[in-house]
Amino acid sequence: MKKRIVSDDRYTDAPPEIAEALAASEPVEDDFPSPEELARELSRTITIRLDPEVDEWFRRPGPGYQTRINAVLRYYVRTQKAKAKHPVTGRAESKAGKRSSNGRKAAAKRKQAAKR
């Protein structure tokens, strides 16, 4: 058995081949969550009532149905937040400021007629 060399601070020095191996090593991708994901608030446990058809649809692929439901709801929230803010001003749009698709079509027809 080799005698260990102990330094004054009671830690042993690593052999030179370990230091060389560490210097030559490359970082490895990991599956750890990003700092942003770690900072996200933890999920809450709730009770929700679903129509049987909806429940069956989310459970059909197997385990993870709650994660799938959460992903759909998160997407819905994100799109609703995006719709609620005007792209330029960042303020919520009033319903009076929006035109229906029929209103847009009629305006386009009037514009074309005016060009003739």
C-alpha positions as CSV (number, residue, x, y, z in Angstrom):
1,M,0.0,0.0,0.0
2,K,1.3,3.4,-1.0
3,K,1.8,6.0,1.7
4,R,-0.4,9.0,1.3
5,I,1.2,12.5,1.3
6,V,-0.8,14.8,3.5
7,S,-0.3,18.5,3.3
8,D,-0.4,20.9,6.2
9,D,-4.1,21.6,5.6
10,R,-4.8,17.9,5.8
11,Y,-5.9,17.6,2.2
12,T,-4.1,15.2,-0.2
13,D,-2.8,16.5,-3.5
14,A,-4.4,15.0,-6.6
15,P,-2.0,12.9,-8.8
16,P,-0.7,14.8,-11.9
17,E,-2.6,12.5,-14.3
18,I,-5.9,13.6,-12.8
19,A,-5.0,17.3,-13.3
20,E,-4.0,16.6,-16.9
21,A,-7.3,14.7,-17.5
22,L,-9.3,17.6,-16.1
23,A,-7.4,20.1,-18.2
24,A,-8.1,18.0,-21.4
25,S,-11.8,17.3,-20.6
26,E,-14.7,18.9,-22.4
27,P,-18.0,20.0,-20.8
28,V,-20.9,17.6,-21.1
29,E,-24.5,18.6,-21.8
30,D,-26.7,18.0,-18.8
31,D,-30.4,17.6,-18.2
32,F,-30.5,20.1,-15.4
33,P,-33.1,22.8,-15.6
34,S,-32.0,26.3,-16.6
35,P,-31.8,29.0,-13.9
36,E,-34.9,30.5,-15.3
37,E,-36.8,27.2,-14.9
38,L,-35.5,26.8,-11.4
39,A,-36.7,30.3,-10.5
40,R,-40.2,29.6,-11.8
41,E,-42.8,29.2,-9.1
42,L,-43.6,25.6,-8.1
43,S,-46.8,24.1,-9.4
44,R,-49.9,24.2,-7.3
45,T,-52.1,21.3,-6.5
46,I,-55.7,22.0,-7.5
47,T,-58.9,20.2,-8.2
48,I,-60.5,20.8,-11.6
49,R,-63.6,19.3,-13.2
50,L,-63.3,18.3,-16.8
51,D,-65.8,16.9,-19.3
52,P,-65.3,13.1,-19.7
53,E,-64.3,13.6,-23.3
54,V,-61.6,16.1,-22.4
55,D,-60.3,14.0,-19.6
56,E,-60.1,10.9,-21.9
57,W,-58.3,12.9,-24.6
58,F,-55.5,14.1,-22.3
59,R,-55.1,10.7,-20.6
60,R,-55.2,8.6,-23.8
61,P,-51.4,9.0,-24.6
62,G,-50.5,7.7,-21.1
63,P,-48.7,9.1,-18.1
64,G,-48.2,12.9,-18.1
65,Y,-51.7,14.0,-18.7
66,Q,-51.5,16.7,-16.0
67,T,-48.4,18.1,-17.7
68,R,-50.2,18.1,-21.1
69,I,-53.2,20.0,-19.6
70,N,-50.8,22.5,-18.0
71,A,-49.0,23.0,-21.3
72,V,-52.3,23.8,-23.1
73,L,-53.4,26.2,-20.3
74,R,-50.0,27.9,-20.3
75,Y,-50.2,28.4,-24.1
76,Y,-53.7,29.8,-23.7
77,V,-52.6,32.3,-21.0
78,R,-49.6,33.4,-23.1
79,T,-51.8,34.0,-26.2
80,Q,-54.4,35.9,-24.2
81,K,-51.8,38.1,-22.7
82,A,-50.4,38.8,-26.1
83,K,-53.8,39.7,-27.5
84,A,-54.6,41.9,-24.6
85,K,-51.6,44.3,-25.3
86,H,-51.3,46.4,-28.4
87,P,-48.1,45.4,-30.2
88,V,-46.8,49.0,-30.5
89,T,-48.0,50.9,-27.4
90,G,-48.1,47.9,-25.0
91,R,-51.5,49.1,-23.8
92,A,-54.7,47.0,-23.8
93,E,-56.7,47.5,-27.0
94,S,-60.3,48.7,-26.7
95,K,-63.0,46.7,-28.4
96,A,-64.1,49.8,-30.3
97,G,-60.6,50.0,-31.9
98,K,-60.9,46.5,-33.4
99,R,-62.7,45.9,-36.7
100,S,-64.4,42.6,-37.5
101,S,-63.2,40.7,-40.6
102,N,-66.4,41.9,-42.4
103,G,-65.4,45.5,-41.6
104,R,-61.9,45.0,-42.9
105,K,-63.3,43.4,-46.2
106,A,-65.7,46.3,-46.6
107,A,-63.0,48.9,-46.1
108,A,-60.7,47.1,-48.6
109,K,-63.5,47.2,-51.2
110,R,-64.2,50.9,-50.6
111,K,-60.4,51.6,-51.0
112,Q,-60.3,49.6,-54.3
113,A,-63.4,51.4,-55.6
114,A,-61.9,54.8,-54.8
115,K,-58.8,53.9,-56.8
116,R,-60.9,53.3,-60.0
